[in-house]
Amino acid sequence: MDAFYNELKLSKKYIHNFSLLLTKTNVSYPVDLWSVAAKWVNAEQVVPKYSPLLHNILQKLELSKIIAADILPKGSQLKILLTLEGHQKALFKPKWYERNTIIEGTVYSGKDRHNGEIAAFHLSRLLELNRAPIVSGRILNLDTEILPVSTYDLSRTFYKNGNNTCFYGVCIYCKPDDGVCAKGSFLEGSIALWLPNKWETRRARHPWQRTYNKNQAMWEMYTEYCDVIKKAKPYKDERKLLDLVETSVFDFLIDNGDRHHYEHFSHERSKVLLIDNAKSFGNPYVDHIDILAPLYQCCRIREKFVSVLISLKGKLGYWLQKLMESCSLAPILTKDHLNAMDRRLNSVLATIMVCIKSKSIDEVLVMTRFPFSKI
């Protein structure tokens, strides 16, 4: 593997000081943090590479008063749409599993993992993708924070199971006999900052989506599948394809094999957003290499992204844990999941090496010129 790094000869201009991601500040002057977060969003990012104010925004997500709670029927999983003080919307996903629960079955089995959403947000920062919505953890008091401000559609799904407050909400798979229960009235979950309304999102079917049945998808049957995809209109512009390759690496590291669609802003130069990452961290002992299909079938990837991956070799789990330590729900991941990410990163680098040896370094690595460049 060392020979591989030497062969890459990546430019020294890419210097990754991951400790800067830990920079914090305590705001001692009047500032509208919701407006700060909204101004960060552009066609290339949801959060900036570094900002000491991010820590304050995460804290505000955890502590702000809830002034309204409603259903969000869109999607297959249970969630609550919250309105926080300052009229900021946020999305709450409840805890279903303990941290050490192993999800057996397919890569998309089980319910959402709220801690996966938290870990995925920080991984997006660590990989310098910065395209995941801001997520933190929060413990809600369902009896005092949610029910008094909930809509009828949400409140009618609440019930008691002994001394525990439960609800089943409204979604594709939400059923009265399959609700989530708090411990007493306290329910842990993830809370994600809603993206600004002016940044309209569009949804597209992922060209490497699974069939979710016994039949194989086209990409599973044809090794030259990427050549076909590159001829399709959205992917003739290679930027979008390179975004999907980066997304496949991101998903492989967190073991998310459920990205059947992807979202992007309506802006023509928008990058692929990393939204809905809760079907992740199911089994730390299994690696679903087929999640990397966009990488090993296309064998094209941005040089700068590879540089970040190499910089994190053997340290990915360490730095991710450091980033998540300040979350009120820490620890977010078990040691086994952190170790799994380091193991999977080695597989990603090995896959890139195979691509380079089968083609050439110039054919595989795509040079990044400047922001909003054609790649």
C-alpha positions as CSV (number, residue, x, y, z in Angstrom):
1,M,0.0,0.0,0.0
2,D,2.9,2.4,0.7
3,A,4.0,2.0,-3.0
4,F,0.5,3.1,-3.9
5,Y,0.8,6.3,-2.0
6,N,4.1,7.0,-3.6
7,E,2.6,6.3,-7.0
8,L,-0.2,8.8,-6.5
9,K,2.3,11.7,-6.0
10,L,-0.5,13.9,-4.7
11,S,0.3,17.6,-4.6
12,K,1.5,19.0,-1.3
13,K,-0.9,22.0,-1.7
14,Y,-3.5,19.8,-0.1
15,I,-2.8,20.2,3.6
16,H,-5.5,18.8,6.0
17,N,-5.4,20.1,9.5
18,F,-8.3,18.1,11.0
19,S,-7.8,19.7,14.4
20,L,-9.2,22.9,13.1
21,L,-12.6,21.2,12.9
22,L,-12.6,21.1,16.7
23,T,-12.4,24.9,17.0
24,K,-15.2,26.4,19.1
25,T,-16.2,29.8,20.3
26,N,-18.7,31.0,22.9
27,V,-20.9,33.7,21.5
28,S,-20.9,36.7,23.9
29,Y,-22.6,39.1,21.5
30,P,-26.0,39.3,19.9
31,V,-26.0,37.1,16.8
32,D,-28.8,35.3,15.0
33,L,-27.3,31.8,14.7
34,W,-30.1,30.6,12.4
35,S,-29.3,33.3,9.9
36,V,-25.6,32.5,10.1
37,A,-26.3,28.9,9.2
38,A,-28.6,29.9,6.4
39,K,-25.9,32.2,4.9
40,W,-23.5,29.3,4.9
41,V,-25.5,27.4,2.3
42,N,-24.5,27.6,-1.3
43,A,-24.5,25.4,-4.4
44,E,-21.3,23.6,-3.2
45,Q,-21.8,23.3,0.6
46,V,-24.2,23.3,3.5
47,V,-21.5,24.2,6.1
48,P,-18.1,25.9,5.6
49,K,-14.9,24.0,6.0
50,Y,-14.2,25.6,9.3
51,S,-16.3,27.8,11.6
52,P,-16.1,28.3,15.4
53,L,-19.8,29.2,15.3
54,L,-20.8,25.7,14.3
55,H,-20.4,24.6,17.9
56,N,-22.9,27.2,19.0
57,I,-25.4,26.3,16.3
58,L,-25.2,22.6,17.4
59,Q,-25.9,23.7,21.0
60,K,-28.8,25.8,19.9
61,L,-30.3,22.8,18.1
62,E,-30.0,20.9,21.4
63,L,-31.4,23.6,23.7
64,S,-33.8,25.9,21.8
65,K,-37.4,26.0,23.0
66,I,-39.9,24.0,20.7
67,I,-42.8,26.1,19.7
68,A,-44.6,23.7,17.3
69,A,-44.5,20.0,16.4
70,D,-46.1,18.3,13.4
71,I,-46.0,15.2,11.3
72,L,-43.9,14.9,8.2
73,P,-45.6,12.1,6.2
74,K,-43.0,12.2,3.4
75,G,-40.8,9.2,3.5
76,S,-40.9,5.7,5.0
77,Q,-39.6,6.3,8.5
78,L,-41.0,8.0,11.6
79,K,-39.9,11.6,12.2
80,I,-41.3,14.8,13.7
81,L,-41.1,18.3,12.1
82,L,-40.2,20.8,14.9
83,T,-40.4,24.5,14.9
84,L,-37.8,26.0,17.2
85,E,-37.7,29.4,18.9
86,G,-36.9,31.9,16.2
87,H,-39.2,30.0,13.7
88,Q,-36.4,27.7,12.6
89,K,-37.6,24.3,11.4
90,A,-35.8,21.1,12.4
91,L,-36.3,17.4,11.8
92,F,-36.3,15.0,14.8
93,K,-35.6,11.2,14.3
94,P,-36.2,9.1,17.4
95,K,-34.0,6.4,18.9
96,W,-35.0,2.9,18.0
97,Y,-31.9,0.9,18.9
98,E,-29.1,0.9,21.5
99,R,-25.6,1.8,20.3
100,N,-24.4,-1.8,20.3
101,T,-27.4,-3.3,18.5
102,I,-26.4,-5.4,15.4
103,I,-28.8,-5.1,12.5
104,E,-28.9,-8.5,10.8
105,G,-30.2,-9.1,7.3
106,T,-29.7,-6.9,4.2
107,V,-27.8,-3.7,4.1
108,Y,-31.1,-1.8,4.2
109,S,-32.7,-3.8,7.0
110,G,-34.0,-2.2,10.2
111,K,-35.3,1.2,11.1
112,D,-33.5,4.5,11.1
113,R,-30.4,4.9,13.3
114,H,-30.5,8.4,14.8
115,N,-26.9,8.2,15.9
116,G,-26.0,7.4,12.3
117,E,-27.4,10.8,11.2
118,I,-25.1,12.5,13.8
119,A,-22.0,10.5,12.8
120,A,-22.7,11.1,9.1
121,F,-22.8,14.8,9.5
122,H,-19.4,14.9,11.2
123,L,-18.0,12.5,8.7
124,S,-19.1,14.8,5.9
125,R,-17.0,17.5,7.5
126,L,-14.1,15.3,8.1
127,L,-14.0,14.2,4.4
128,E,-14.3,17.9,3.4
129,L,-17.5,17.2,1.5
130,N,-19.6,19.5,3.8
131,R,-22.8,18.6,2.1
132,A,-24.8,17.1,4.9
133,P,-27.4,19.1,6.9
134,I,-26.3,20.2,10.4
135,V,-27.3,17.5,12.9
136,S,-27.0,17.2,16.6
137,G,-28.5,15.0,19.3
138,R,-31.3,15.9,21.6
139,I,-33.4,14.4,24.4
140,L,-37.1,15.5,24.2
141,N,-39.6,15.4,27.0
142,L,-42.6,14.3,25.0
143,D,-45.1,15.2,27.7
144,T,-43.9,18.8,28.3
145,E,-42.1,19.8,25.1
146,I,-44.0,18.0,22.3
147,L,-47.7,17.2,23.2
148,P,-48.5,20.8,24.3
149,V,-47.4,22.2,21.0
150,S,-48.3,19.3,18.6
151,T,-50.8,19.4,15.9
152,Y,-53.9,17.1,16.1
153,D,-52.5,14.8,13.4
154,L,-49.4,14.1,15.5
155,S,-51.0,14.2,19.0
156,R,-53.6,11.6,18.0
157,T,-50.8,9.0,17.5
158,F,-49.6,9.3,21.1
159,Y,-50.4,6.6,23.6
160,K,-49.2,5.2,26.9
161,N,-47.4,1.9,27.4
162,G,-47.2,1.6,31.2
163,N,-45.5,4.7,32.4
164,N,-43.8,5.3,29.0
165,T,-45.1,7.8,26.5
166,C,-45.2,6.5,22.9
167,F,-46.2,7.6,19.5
168,Y,-46.3,6.1,16.0
169,G,-46.6,9.2,13.8
170,V,-47.5,9.3,10.1
171,C,-45.3,7.8,7.4
172,I,-45.3,4.9,4.9
173,Y,-44.4,2.3,7.5
174,C,-45.8,4.0,10.6
175,K,-48.4,1.7,12.3
176,P,-50.3,2.0,15.6
177,D,-48.9,-1.3,16.8
178,D,-45.3,-0.3,16.0
179,G,-44.7,3.0,17.9
180,V,-41.5,4.3,19.5
181,C,-41.5,4.6,23.3
182,A,-39.7,7.1,25.5
183,K,-38.2,6.1,28.8
184,G,-40.9,7.6,30.9
185,S,-41.4,10.8,28.9
186,F,-37.8,11.3,27.7
187,L,-36.9,10.3,24.2
188,E,-33.5,10.5,22.6
189,G,-33.0,11.3,19.0
190,S,-31.2,13.3,16.3
191,I,-32.2,16.8,15.4
192,A,-31.3,18.2,11.9
193,L,-31.4,21.8,10.9
194,W,-33.9,22.4,8.0
195,L,-32.3,23.8,4.9
196,P,-33.3,27.4,3.9
197,N,-36.4,27.7,1.9
198,K,-34.7,29.7,-0.8
199,W,-32.5,26.7,-1.6
200,E,-35.1,24.5,-3.4
201,T,-34.1,20.9,-3.6
202,R,-34.7,18.4,-6.4
203,R,-34.8,14.7,-6.2
204,A,-33.3,12.2,-8.7
205,R,-33.2,8.5,-8.9
206,H,-29.8,7.1,-8.1
207,P,-28.4,5.3,-11.2
208,W,-26.9,2.7,-8.8
209,Q,-30.0,2.1,-6.8
210,R,-30.9,-1.3,-5.5
211,T,-33.9,-3.3,-6.7
212,Y,-34.9,-4.3,-3.1
213,N,-36.0,-7.7,-4.4
214,K,-34.3,-10.9,-5.7
215,N,-33.8,-9.5,-9.2
216,Q,-30.4,-7.9,-9.9
217,A,-30.2,-4.3,-11.0
218,M,-28.5,-3.3,-14.3
219,W,-25.4,-2.2,-12.5
220,E,-25.1,-5.5,-10.8
221,M,-25.1,-7.4,-14.1
222,Y,-23.0,-5.3,-16.4
223,T,-19.4,-4.3,-15.6
224,E,-19.5,-1.6,-18.3
225,Y,-22.6,0.0,-16.7
226,C,-20.7,3.3,-16.1
227,D,-20.1,3.8,-19.8
228,V,-23.8,3.7,-20.3
229,I,-24.5,6.1,-17.5
230,K,-22.0,8.6,-18.7
231,K,-24.0,9.0,-21.9
232,A,-27.1,10.0,-20.0
233,K,-27.9,13.8,-19.9
234,P,-27.3,14.5,-16.2
235,Y,-23.9,12.7,-16.2
236,K,-22.4,14.0,-19.5
237,D,-21.3,16.8,-17.2
238,E,-18.8,14.8,-15.2
239,R,-19.3,16.9,-12.1
240,K,-22.4,15.0,-11.1
241,L,-20.8,11.6,-11.7
242,L,-17.8,12.6,-9.6
243,D,-20.2,13.7,-6.8
244,L,-21.9,10.2,-6.9
245,V,-18.5,8.5,-6.7
246,E,-17.7,10.6,-3.6
247,T,-21.1,9.8,-2.2
248,S,-20.5,6.1,-2.7
249,V,-17.3,6.3,-0.7
250,F,-19.2,8.2,2.0
251,D,-22.0,5.6,2.1
252,F,-19.5,2.7,2.1
253,L,-17.7,4.1,5.1
254,I,-21.0,4.4,7.1
255,D,-22.5,1.2,5.6
256,N,-25.5,3.0,4.0
257,G,-26.8,0.9,1.1
258,D,-30.2,2.6,0.9
259,R,-29.5,5.7,-1.2
260,H,-32.1,4.9,-3.8
261,H,-32.5,8.6,-4.7
262,Y,-30.3,11.6,-4.2
263,E,-31.0,15.3,-3.8
264,H,-29.4,18.5,-5.0
265,F,-30.3,22.1,-5.2
266,S,-32.1,23.5,-8.2
267,H,-29.0,25.7,-8.9
268,E,-27.3,24.3,-12.0
269,R,-23.9,23.9,-10.3
270,S,-25.3,22.2,-7.2
271,K,-23.4,19.3,-5.8
272,V,-25.1,16.1,-4.6
273,L,-26.4,16.6,-1.1
274,L,-25.8,14.0,1.6
275,I,-29.4,13.9,3.0
276,D,-31.0,11.1,4.9
277,N,-28.1,9.0,6.3
278,A,-30.0,7.1,9.0
279,K,-29.8,3.6,7.4
280,S,-26.2,3.4,8.4
281,F,-24.0,1.7,11.0
282,G,-26.1,-1.4,11.1
283,N,-23.4,-4.1,11.3
284,P,-19.7,-3.2,12.0
285,Y,-18.5,-6.7,11.1
286,V,-19.8,-6.7,7.5
287,D,-18.6,-4.6,4.6
288,H,-20.9,-4.2,1.6
289,I,-18.4,-3.6,-1.1
290,D,-21.1,-3.2,-3.8
291,I,-21.9,0.2,-2.3
292,L,-18.6,1.3,-4.0
293,A,-19.9,0.3,-7.5
294,P,-19.8,3.9,-8.8
295,L,-16.1,4.0,-7.9
296,Y,-14.9,0.7,-9.2
297,Q,-17.1,0.8,-12.3
298,C,-16.2,4.3,-13.3
299,C,-12.7,4.5,-11.9
300,R,-12.8,8.3,-11.8
301,I,-12.4,10.3,-8.6
302,R,-11.3,13.8,-7.6
303,E,-7.7,14.1,-6.7
304,K,-8.3,16.3,-3.7
305,F,-10.8,13.8,-2.2
306,V,-8.3,11.0,-2.5
307,S,-5.8,13.2,-0.7
308,V,-8.2,13.6,2.2
309,L,-8.8,9.9,2.3
310,I,-5.0,9.2,2.4
311,S,-4.6,11.7,5.2
312,L,-7.1,9.9,7.3
313,K,-5.7,6.4,6.8
314,G,-5.5,4.7,10.2
315,K,-7.0,7.8,11.9
316,L,-10.5,8.1,10.5
317,G,-12.2,6.5,13.6
318,Y,-10.0,8.6,15.9
319,W,-10.9,12.0,14.4
320,L,-14.6,11.1,14.0
321,Q,-14.8,10.3,17.6
322,K,-13.1,13.5,18.5
323,L,-15.6,15.5,16.5
324,M,-18.5,13.8,18.2
325,E,-17.3,14.1,21.8
326,S,-19.0,17.4,22.4
327,C,-22.5,16.0,21.4
328,S,-24.8,15.7,24.3
329,L,-25.5,12.1,23.4
330,A,-21.9,11.0,23.2
331,P,-20.6,8.4,22.7
332,I,-22.3,8.3,19.3
333,L,-20.7,5.2,17.9
334,T,-19.2,2.0,19.5
335,K,-15.5,1.3,19.1
336,D,-16.4,-1.6,16.7
337,H,-18.1,0.9,14.3
338,L,-15.2,3.3,14.5
339,N,-12.8,0.4,13.8
340,A,-15.0,-0.7,10.9
341,M,-14.6,2.7,9.3
342,D,-10.8,2.5,9.3
343,R,-11.1,-1.0,7.8
344,R,-13.4,0.2,5.1
345,L,-11.2,3.2,4.3
346,N,-8.4,0.7,3.5
347,S,-10.8,-1.0,1.1
348,V,-11.6,2.3,-0.6
349,L,-7.9,3.1,-1.1
350,A,-7.2,-0.5,-2.4
351,T,-10.1,0.0,-4.9
352,I,-8.5,3.2,-6.1
353,M,-5.2,1.4,-6.4
354,V,-6.8,-1.3,-8.6
355,C,-8.3,1.4,-10.8
356,I,-4.9,3.1,-11.3
357,K,-3.1,-0.1,-12.0
358,S,-5.8,-1.1,-14.6
359,K,-5.8,2.3,-16.2
360,S,-3.4,5.1,-15.2
361,I,-3.1,7.7,-12.5
362,D,-4.0,10.4,-15.0
363,E,-7.2,8.6,-16.2
364,V,-8.4,7.9,-12.6
365,L,-7.6,11.1,-10.7
366,V,-9.4,14.2,-11.7
367,M,-7.6,17.5,-11.0
368,T,-9.6,20.2,-9.1
369,R,-8.8,23.6,-10.3
370,F,-10.9,26.0,-8.3
371,P,-14.4,26.3,-6.7
372,F,-17.2,26.1,-9.2
373,S,-14.8,24.8,-11.9
374,K,-16.2,22.5,-14.5
375,I,-15.4,19.5,-12.2
